[in-house]
Amino acid sequence: MSPYFLPAGEDVLSIIRTLGLQNAALELTKSFKGIVVQQDVDILEVNPEDADAAFRVTDIEMCAALEGDIYLHSRLFPKPVMARLKSLNISKGMFVLSGFTYIDSEWKKRQHERVQPKHPTYVTLHWKGQGVRASMENISVDGMGVLAYKLTERRMEIQPGANIQLDFQLSPDHKYTAVKGTIVHSKTRGRFLTMIGVRLFLKAKEVRSLERFIARRKQEILVELNQAYWEMSRPRGVESLYF
């Protein structure tokens, strides 16, 4: 998505109120460990004074994914809307969003499933005779997101369009060497971290291997989402008074 945001505020709340009165669909989209979970949500209340709105999910397990950026989609919105979680009642599947902003870009659905590795996974990026070790954030059959540390200090200012090669291992059965790639975007996070998006060019055999890994990992993530929901909904014991 684009990093540019446009003011929304009352405009978004007005549209949400209209959708609620019409009982029209409002789709919520959220990334959880790489995969995209989405569903229609019910609009319960709009509060212009507090600049927030209350909703209810149809699949209550999705509540466990409601952290960070949350996206809303409707044919009435001129652009996709991003919001943040303000409060959550997980037992009722109800939540309140605030901080509504338009995203100044088109929403593009992913062509390929993306997952976050279960365990910390590292990638070696090779560029112009140099190599740097980075942490894999997510992967699909045609792309990868990695987080690199102190690239500038290592004089590896990799720009979009640069051709690179990558070495990485997802499991004992999924090892990849000298995979060709192209930098799609490079964005700094703070002083030392750089988030890099890479387009992958895999061989047919590598694609099949990665598809198997991603399919298995997606099922694991769905189980982890279910576990996270039950963990959040479990009554808190006496220990919560002290920790």
N, C-alpha and C positions, 0 to 999 in steps of 0.2 A: 504494500500500500504506500501511497505518497505520504511524506512527512508534513504536508501542508494542510492546515485546518482553517475552516471558515467559521465566523460567529454563527450561532444557531439560536440558543436560548428560547425566547418566546415563540419563535416560528416553529421549532420542532414540537414544543409542548402543545401548540395549537393544532398541529397536524395529528399528534397522538390522541388528543381529545376527540377530534373528528373521527378518527379510526375507531375509537372506543364507542362512540355514539352509533356508528354504522355496524358495529360488531365485525369490522373488517380485519383481515389477517395482518399481523405484524410479526415478521420473522426476526428471530434473534440468532446471531451467529457468534460462536466463541471457539477459540483454539484451546485445546487441552492436550498437552504433551505432543504437539505437532499435528494431531488430527483435528479436523473441523467438526464440531458438533453444532447442530442447528435444529430449531423447531419453532413453530408458531407459539406466541405467548398471548395470554389474555391481558387486556388493559383494565386495571381496577380503578385507578384514580390518578388525576393530574393535579398537581399543586403548584400553580404559577408563583405563589408567594415564596415557596421554598425552592423553586426552580427544579422540581423533581417529579417523578411519576412512579406509580406502583404497578407491578405486573405479577402474573402468576404463570409458572411454567406448566406445560401439559405432561412432561416427563420429569418427575421430581428429582431424579438422579442428576439431572443437568445442573442442579444447584451447586454441586461440588466443583463445577468448572467456572463459576461466576467470580473470577478474580481478574484484575487487570482490565485491559481494554475489551469492551463488549460492543458488538455492532448490531444495528437495527436496520431492517430493509422493508421498504414499502413503495408501491408505485407512486404514492403521493409525495414522497421525499424527492426533492430535486437532485440530491446526492446521498450517498450512504451516510449514516449517522453513527458516530462513536460516542459512548457514554462510559461512566464508571459506576461501580457498585457502591451504594450508600449504606444500605442495610439489607439484611437477609433473615427471613424466618424459614429455616429449612424444613421444619416439620409440616408447614403448610404450603411449601413451594412458592412462597411469596417473597418479592424483593423490590427494592426501590433503587432507581437509577437517577443520577444527576450528572452535571457537567457535559451536557449534550453539545456536540460540535459536528458540523458537516466535514466530510473528508473531500478534499479537492481532487478527486480522481474517480475513475470508474471502478466499480467492484468487479473483479474478475474471479470467477470460480476456478479452483485449481483443476488442471487437467489430470493430475496424478496425485494419489494419496501421499501425504507426508507424515512422517513419524519422528518422534524424538527417541534416541536410543535409551534403553533401560539403564545402562551403566555409563559412567563417563567414558567417552570415546574420543580419541585424538586423531587428527589428520595432519599429515605433513604436506605443506604446499611448496611446490618447486617453481621458482620464477627467476629467469635470468641468472641461472647458476647458483641461486641462493635457495635455502630451505628454511621454513618456519613451521613450528608445531602449533596447531590451533585446536580448539575444542569444538567438536561437532554439536550444533544445536538441533538440527533436524536434517532429514534426507528424504528424497523421493527418487524415482527412476530417472528424472531429468534435471535434478537440482539438489543443492545442498546449502545449508546455512552454517557458517562457522564463526567462532569468536576468537580473534587473535589478540595477542598482548604485545604492546610496545612495538608495533610495526615501524613507526617513524624512527625510533631509536636504532632499529636494525637496518634502516635505509631501504625498506621494502614498501614503498608507497605505491601499492598496486592499484591501478586505476581501472574503471569499467572498460571492458573491451580487451583487457590483457589476457593472453593465453597462458595457462598454467598446467601443471600436472599434479596429481594428488595420489598419495598412498594412504590407505586406511584399512582397518579390519573391524568388522561389526561383530564377528563371532569366530570361533575356530573354523567354521565352514564358510565364512563369508569374508574373504580377504581380497583386496583390490590393490593393484600396483600400477603405477604410471598411467592412471586414468586421465584422459584429456579433459580440460575444462576451460571455460571463459568466465571472467569476472562480470557479473551483471550489475552489482552495486556494491559500494563500500561506504559504510557510515560509522563515524566515530561515536563511541559511548564513553563520555567522560574523558579523562586525560590519556588513558593508556589502552583502552579497549577499542577494537574495530570489528563491527559486524559485517561479514562479507557474504554476499550471495553469489553462488557459483552455478553456472549451467554445466551439466555433465554430458559427456559424449561417450556412452558406454558401448561396448561390443554386445552383440546379441546374447551371448552366453552370460555376460555380466548382468544384463537387464533381467534375464530370467531368474538368476540367482537373487538379485536385489528385490524383485517382485515377491519371491517367496519369503524373504526376510521381512518385508514391509507388511505383508498380509498377516504373518504370525505376530508381529509386533503390534499391529492395530488391534488384534483380538486381546492381547495382553493389556493394552491401554484402556480398552473398554471395561475390562475386569477391574483395573486400577481405579477407574472412575466410579464404578459401583462400590468398591471398597472405601474410597474417599467419602462417598455419600454416607455410608453406614457409620464411618468413623465420626463424621461431623454431626450426625443425627443421634449418636449414642448419648444417653443422659450422662452429664458430668458428675463425677463422684466427689467425695470429700476432699480428695487431693487437689481439686481445682481451686479450693479456697486458699491453698498455700503456694501453688505454682502458677 
